[in-house]
Amino acid sequence: MQKNRRQFIQKMGASVASMAVGSAAIASNKPAPEILHSSIRVSANDKIRIGLIGAGIIGHFDTDTALRVPGVEMVAACDLYTGRIEAAKEKWGKDIFTTRDYRELLNRKDIDAVLICTPDHWHQRIAIDAMKAGKHVYCEKPMVQKIEQGYGIIETQKQTGKVFQVGSQRASAAAILEAKKLVKAGTIGELTFVEAFCDRTDSRGAWQYSIPRDASPETIDFNAFLGNAPKVPFDPIRFFRWRNYSDYGTGAAGDLIVHLLTGIHVITDSMGPNKIFSLADLKMWKDGRDAYDVVNALMQYPKTSQHNAFHVSTRVNLADGEGKGGFGIKLVGTEGVIDIGWNEFTYRTLKRKSAPGYGGYDSFESFSEKGKAEYKKWYAATYGDDMGGYTIGEEKRFDSPKGYDDRLDHMIVFFNAIRTGSAIVEDASFGLRAAAPSIACNLSAKLQRPIGWDPVGMKLVG
Ligand SMILES: NC(=O)c1ccc[n+]([C@@H]2O[C@H](COP(=O)([O-])OP(=O)(O)OC[C@H]3O[C@@H](n4cnc5c(N)ncnc54)[C@H](O)[C@@H]3O)[C@@H](O)[C@H]2O)c1
């Protein structure tokens, strides 16, 4: 790789988010300039060749997005369902290598990096095998299905030195990175708590995905899908709607709270909570699933060198009757609030007066006339005419540039790390620190008690 180009991409890596979301965007209340990724020039030997493992819903999004990064080429796809192998050839070319066995894909010398987009119960095994086979890994969230699976990935990444990034794109999202600047600058005072939610209403939102009409033991390698999960007879519902079963997925908490915690951890530079308490139920989608559809969780984040102690209250509601849908992270500080949607946020600050004021809903109203007169006199002598209270500042808004795609920024971070060795925020330790408390919500709901977690040592405690 030429030096100039490396320097250029390094610069891009460091500044891609800030180019997209410069503070000027907030000050002027106008969209920031488009990301300049399209101006990356790549020489022929600078290509990064990728293979996709798991060509389902997100496999398509991730691959299409990766291919928007200059110099990235698609050479192979692996999936267990014939229809998805056909679809991969239709979309990415009839000459790509395809297989049902991911080990065949990993054996190929022409692949530099893999995107792991399989169900959760396969993430750890494939990620470890891939890094050992010399591939860089972009592994979808949650990094692992079971907390203890995280250690093997962390260890293998250290041993192999391969780039490993978890695919919760909130880690690179413009709105998250810009909100982080405000929190770090103390704009909303001391962070006291965070409310974070993900609400869905319709059946696809609740993971009742379409099942192709040709689904059969001939078109699907069901045994390979099961892997180490308990053996059950062929069942296309389990195959296409695996999220609804704890044998393969991590439930609403592991699947969706992980996105929320990823955002919160990036903004606060937190390693995670030390206590997790959750209540969960299956309220509506009683289709044979064993996953909850309503989860409410409280988490305690202890003080660290990076932040003061704060609480997180979070929920996933797949049975939401309000019907607005949505995803939000609201950071409430002592002097303001930031309300983040997906690619945008609003914020406002608040100023308290130093004088306490009196009257209204106050003990002053219960004083005798004499007592009131005495108090007024004393107050005027002490505080003058300052009647206390607070003022709420004007609401300001940040919008990511039109057409902004946080997944693309996340891919750029991944490929820049491969090309230049630049840092990965959502590495294996970060991935476990976001996944574990999310997965622990299931355990807390089941045991009906708080779960202790050591966010530094990454271990369940108590
Ligand atoms: N980052 C995000 O926004 C986001 C969004 C959706 C899903 N995801 C994550 O992506 C992953 C995939 O989710 P999905 O909705 O695309 O699932 P999906 O069911 O649509 O696709 C999964 C595919 O993996 C294949 N597969 C299963 N086991 C395999 C194996 N051992 N080897 C090769 N292929 C195998 C299946 O054939 C299937 O086509 C999950 O971990 C999910 O949590 C992330």
PDBQT file of the ligand as one rigid body, heavy atoms in Angstrom, charges set to zero:
ROOT
HETATM    1  N1  LIG A 501     -26.791  -4.547  13.296  1.00  0.00    +0.000 N 
HETATM    2  C1  LIG A 501     -28.079  -4.627  13.054  1.00  0.00    +0.000 C 
HETATM    3  O1  LIG A 501     -28.774  -3.613  12.915  1.00  0.00    +0.000 OA
HETATM    4  C2  LIG A 501     -28.727  -5.970  12.932  1.00  0.00    +0.000 A 
HETATM    5  C3  LIG A 501     -30.016  -6.050  12.417  1.00  0.00    +0.000 A 
HETATM    6  C4  LIG A 501     -30.577  -7.295  12.251  1.00  0.00    +0.000 A 
HETATM    7  C5  LIG A 501     -29.889  -8.437  12.627  1.00  0.00    +0.000 A 
HETATM    8  N2  LIG A 501     -28.657  -8.329  13.175  1.00  0.00    +0.000 N 
HETATM    9  C6  LIG A 501     -27.929  -9.541  13.602  1.00  0.00    +0.000 C 
HETATM   10  O2  LIG A 501     -27.526 -10.242  12.437  1.00  0.00    +0.000 OA
HETATM   11  C7  LIG A 501     -27.583 -11.649  12.640  1.00  0.00    +0.000 C 
HETATM   12  C8  LIG A 501     -28.447 -12.271  11.562  1.00  0.00    +0.000 C 
HETATM   13  O3  LIG A 501     -29.772 -11.792  11.654  1.00  0.00    +0.000 OA
HETATM   14  P1  LIG A 501     -30.774 -11.891  10.421  1.00  0.00    +0.000 P 
HETATM   15  O4  LIG A 501     -31.985 -11.165  10.797  1.00  0.00    +0.000 OA
HETATM   16  O5  LIG A 501     -30.082 -11.474   9.193  1.00  0.00    +0.000 OA
HETATM   17  O6  LIG A 501     -31.082 -13.459  10.388  1.00  0.00    +0.000 OA
HETATM   18  P2  LIG A 501     -31.605 -14.308   9.140  1.00  0.00    +0.000 P 
HETATM   19  O7  LIG A 501     -32.293 -15.490   9.706  1.00  0.00    +0.000 OA
HETATM   20  O8  LIG A 501     -32.350 -13.449   8.197  1.00  0.00    +0.000 OA
HETATM   21  O9  LIG A 501     -30.273 -14.780   8.408  1.00  0.00    +0.000 OA
HETATM   22  C9  LIG A 501     -29.378 -15.663   9.013  1.00  0.00    +0.000 C 
HETATM   23  C10 LIG A 501     -28.790 -16.547   7.921  1.00  0.00    +0.000 C 
HETATM   24  O10 LIG A 501     -27.722 -17.288   8.509  1.00  0.00    +0.000 OA
HETATM   25  C11 LIG A 501     -27.699 -18.556   7.871  1.00  0.00    +0.000 C 
HETATM   26  N3  LIG A 501     -27.019 -19.476   8.773  1.00  0.00    +0.000 N 
HETATM   27  C12 LIG A 501     -27.447 -20.007   9.933  1.00  0.00    +0.000 A 
HETATM   28  N4  LIG A 501     -26.498 -20.780  10.472  1.00  0.00    +0.000 NA
HETATM   29  C13 LIG A 501     -25.455 -20.764   9.614  1.00  0.00    +0.000 A 
HETATM   30  C14 LIG A 501     -24.198 -21.393   9.583  1.00  0.00    +0.000 A 
HETATM   31  N5  LIG A 501     -23.810 -22.198  10.577  1.00  0.00    +0.000 N 
HETATM   32  N6  LIG A 501     -23.386 -21.178   8.532  1.00  0.00    +0.000 NA
HETATM   33  C15 LIG A 501     -23.763 -20.366   7.526  1.00  0.00    +0.000 A 
HETATM   34  N7  LIG A 501     -24.952 -19.739   7.480  1.00  0.00    +0.000 NA
HETATM   35  C16 LIG A 501     -25.786 -19.941   8.527  1.00  0.00    +0.000 A 
HETATM   36  C17 LIG A 501     -29.137 -18.914   7.627  1.00  0.00    +0.000 C 
HETATM   37  O11 LIG A 501     -29.237 -19.793   6.550  1.00  0.00    +0.000 OA
HETATM   38  C18 LIG A 501     -29.773 -17.564   7.361  1.00  0.00    +0.000 C 
HETATM   39  O12 LIG A 501     -29.955 -17.332   5.982  1.00  0.00    +0.000 OA
HETATM   40  C19 LIG A 501     -28.117 -11.837  14.043  1.00  0.00    +0.000 C 
HETATM   41  O13 LIG A 501     -27.063 -12.053  14.949  1.00  0.00    +0.000 OA
HETATM   42  C20 LIG A 501     -28.802 -10.530  14.355  1.00  0.00    +0.000 C 
HETATM   43  O14 LIG A 501     -28.848 -10.207  15.737  1.00  0.00    +0.000 OA
HETATM   44  C21 LIG A 501     -28.058  -7.123  13.308  1.00  0.00    +0.000 A 
ENDROOT
TORSDOF 0
